[in-house]
Amino acid sequence: MNVHTQLNQENQKIIYEMFNTILGELDYFKDNFAIIDHYCYGLELLEREPFIGYVKANVDKVGEVIFLYSRQRVPLNNKQRKTYEPCKKNILLSSYQLTGAYHRHIRNLHTLDVGEEFDFEYKPDYRELDFKRVFKNLTKIHGVILEKNFFIPSFSNYVFDAFKNETSIKFGVYSQSSEREYIKEVDRILEIEKQKKQIELQAELAKKAQEQVRLETLLKEIDRLEKEQESLIQEKLQIKKGKIRETVNNISLRDQPNLDKVQNKIAKLDLANQIIITGAPGTGKTTILIKRISQKTSKDFLLEEEYENIHKEQLNHFFNPRNWVMFTPNTLLRDYLKEAVAKENLPVDNSLIKIWSEESKSLARECLGFLGNKESGKFGIAKEPILQIESNDKLLNYVEVFESFYKKKILTTIEDTLTRLESHQTSPDLIAGFKKINTNWSLLEIIRGLHQLRPYFDEYKKQIANIIKGLSTEIIKSHPEILNEIINLAHKIKELDSDLDANESNPLIEEITEEAETEGDHRTESKDLLIANNKLKQSIRWYAAKQLVEKSKSKKGINFEIAHLIADYLSAKRDILITLGKQIVDCNISNVLTQGYTNLLNKIPAYYQEFRKEQIGNPVFLNALYKKQILEKNLSSHEIDIVNFIILQNTRTILKRESKFLKEDSKIEIIEKIKKRYKTQIVVDEATDFSPIQLGCMFYLTHPQFNSFSIAGDLMQRITTEGLTTWESCNVFAKLEVHKVDKIYRQSNKLLQIAKKLYEETMQAEAPFSSAFELNEFEPDPLKFCSKNDENLAMWISNRIKEIIKYNENELPSIAVFVSTEEQINAVYEILEESLLDIGIELERCHQGKILGNTKAVRIFSIAFIKGLEFESAFFINLDEMTIQFPDLANKYFYVGLTRAALFLAVTYRTHFPTELKCIENDFKENTWKI
């Protein structure tokens, strides 16, 4: 019995009743639902897409219950401003975003297979009136799934229809286009069946009456009706066994509103997990990331254990629709991700979906503060690749060497400081504190020890300030006009508004300065006196320190001039000032170190500049050709990532050690800036295009209370030299759990088999994926074409595109032309444009993946900018040239291009099919698709 005949029996009835229920509820919704202003947020989408899923279950003590699922929140009101209810009493509405005790359970029923049982318990909630209406007082629910259907609703000509149906019943999985068309044709089949029975009855009577002519006429009519019925079943019902692949008519990310069981399990993993979602192209990795964001942005969608340690006042901060960030490699993918995220009713803008190359510079400039105006001591940006990094291992080794360098620098500074302090013996507490620092400690333990010395330093600084204040007060009492003289002197040399002598540059003198006192009258005269008093104290400090630091004996500046005014007094106090000078120098050299965490984080960029100057002669890490860029303080993009990584990593370690810093103001500016960048969730798409250092930076932007980090990628799709080669590379910042998805929803079986071969040849492992669709013997073979002649190439491609259009019922599906580099886009455009215009098709150049307008057109992309997208048809131009340009990445480049094509794939080459791809050469046929 074939599929169509089988459908005419019990399962046809099941599907028929299912479709009637869905359409009935869509029609009832249209007539009864209305958006009321104060409930309108997020409900506008319901008018276009009320429900997308149907599940029927048999529940113990209740009977059959139907669940209708919405991608958005379910309707709240009807046109009478009452709670919206379904038209049938055994129907319950639910949503992937709906809150409430039992919704946490039933919103996952759609992932279960037909025949699978389920159990859950719940505490009734006063809001869940619809649940109580169906389940009465039951709190323990047990049932079994009877049937399911996923569909896309569409409203036109004043009615709803449901398209792209994927129906699961006890007889199997079936696919059908239009529910209304199906019901119409089934009704027609039933009508034919009714007519046939009536004629068969008449034929039986004619046979008994031996009316031969009439009997033959009736038998011919029965035959005609049977043929019409069979035609309807075979052609118009369009029911197909198994899942069917959708034609890709638009360039976009695949919309998959319903996750399968494996995908849903990953999306629901605890918020605090760090996970890798890996699988072949078309397995729904990006969809899982988006669903995970959607499900984890509200407390109401989480299990209690995911937020039990969060204070109530913090819940709205941590769990809101904007407390997440998704990172992506390029602008094209970001634009398509925005469309996909918006369908989950989440806010979408460039502050939420970011390109890492842009964010890295923003972080360095606006948050960590080492990138900017070089005149102010910051770094500029180098376009050249200063680092000679060919692998992740080498990059990580470079980072380790630098970390060793700056730990050694800090230890040397501590040793020098202790030597100075011991020579002066002015601060026993600081000396004792520095002696406790153990050089065998880790860097962060050393810094923590230094940080704990700060109270001794502050007390020491206060003692010095009191001594200087006493000396300045004594001078003012003995010389009442001194402050006015200082004011006149300062006006004369235009230094009144300067708190420091611009001509002095010795850090031992100038590291610590006293702030001007600002209490009292704020009139100009009073302010001048306060500043003059401060400058007097500053001059005493300078004079005392310069007794020890000979190089600082400047003959210019406000400090020198003020000291000249009080020279007699200073000479009389020389012994006191020498002791004070020792204290000031000791205080100043201790200041940087006892800043501890502040010093560590702020000094990393300066240490890095010292380090790479030292490395200039080492060809292992740095390219000597860019010595000038190094000396001029320009950083390449890799170096910006490295400095970001080390500062963020150290900050995370500090916050682990000093937990109060996370909850309170740490009083450390750079830490407070970093804390403002933290997000409850960080997710990364196409993670294999990033280095471990870049991914580490992203991880360290997760809020430390959750460390919620989810990345998606496929090692076989790495198309950057610095990208991940193994998932273990991520261990440099965290141990991530690997979760695999293996069902491909994009490609035809025939193309998938080629992808499998290429994967296994390249990775030397069995391909971990399979098709979600039934094998179709009529799928077109991939084609190959060899030509050195551009005119022949253009003609061949235009003829193949005509075949594709014919196959697609004269509609142009999404068609892409792939080239190896951005520079080749214009050249291929010149070759193909005229031949495509001759058949009425536009050609567009998509530099860096950018697409202009929504016009139906064939588009040219470079391989670097197509990840994440899919096309019905793809042409790969000059494959042999690509293998010459990118010998180490040729297989992966082609794998990425191959897996973008859903049904039609063609490759061209100038001289020969690349030897690097020899394992799949025989899978490509020559000439045409013969459609």
ABEGO torsion letter per residue (X at the ends): XBAAAAAABAAAAAAAAAAAAAAAAAAAAAAABBBBAAAABGAAAAAABABABBBBBBBBGAEBBBBBBBABBBBABBAAGBBBBBABAABBBBBAABBEAAAAAAAAAAABBBGBBBBBBBBBBAABAAAAAAAEABABBBBBBABBBBBBBBBBGGBBBBBGBBBBBAAEBBBBBBAAAAAAAAAAAAAAAAAAAAAAAAAAAAAAAGBAAAAAAAAAAAAAAAAAAAAAAAAAAGBBBEBBBBBBABBBBBBBABBBAAAAAAAABBAABBBBBBEBBGAGAAAAAAAAAAAAABAAABBAAAAAABBAAAAAAABBAABBBBBBABAAAAAAAAAAAAAAGBBBBAAABBBAAAAAAAAAAAAAGABEBAAAGBBBBBABBABBBABAAAAAAAAAAAAAAAAAAAAAAAAAAAAAAAAAGABAAAAAAAAABBAABBAAAAAAAAAAAAAAAAAAAAAAAAAAAAAAAAAAAABAAAAAAAAAAAAAAGAAABABBAABABAAAAABBBBBBABEBABAAAAAAAAAAAAAAAAAAAAAAAAABAAABBABEAAAAAAAAAAAAAAAAAAAAAAAAAAAAAAAAAAAAAAEAAAAAAAAAAAAAAAAAAAAABAAABBAAAAAAAAAGBBBAAAAAAAAAAAAAAAAAAAAABAAAAABBAGBAAAAAAAAABBABBBBBGAAABBAAAAAAAAAABBAAAGBBBBBEBAAABABAABBABAAAAAAABBBBBBBBABBAABBAAAAAAAAAAAAAAAGBBBABBBABBBBAABBBBBBBBBABAAAAAAAAAAAAAAAAAAAGGBBBBBBBBBABAAAAAAAAAAAAAAAAAAGBBBBBBBGGBBBEABBBBBBBBAAAABGBBBABBBBBGAAAAAAABAAAAAAAAAAAAAABAABBBBBBAABBBAAAAAAAAABBBEBAGX
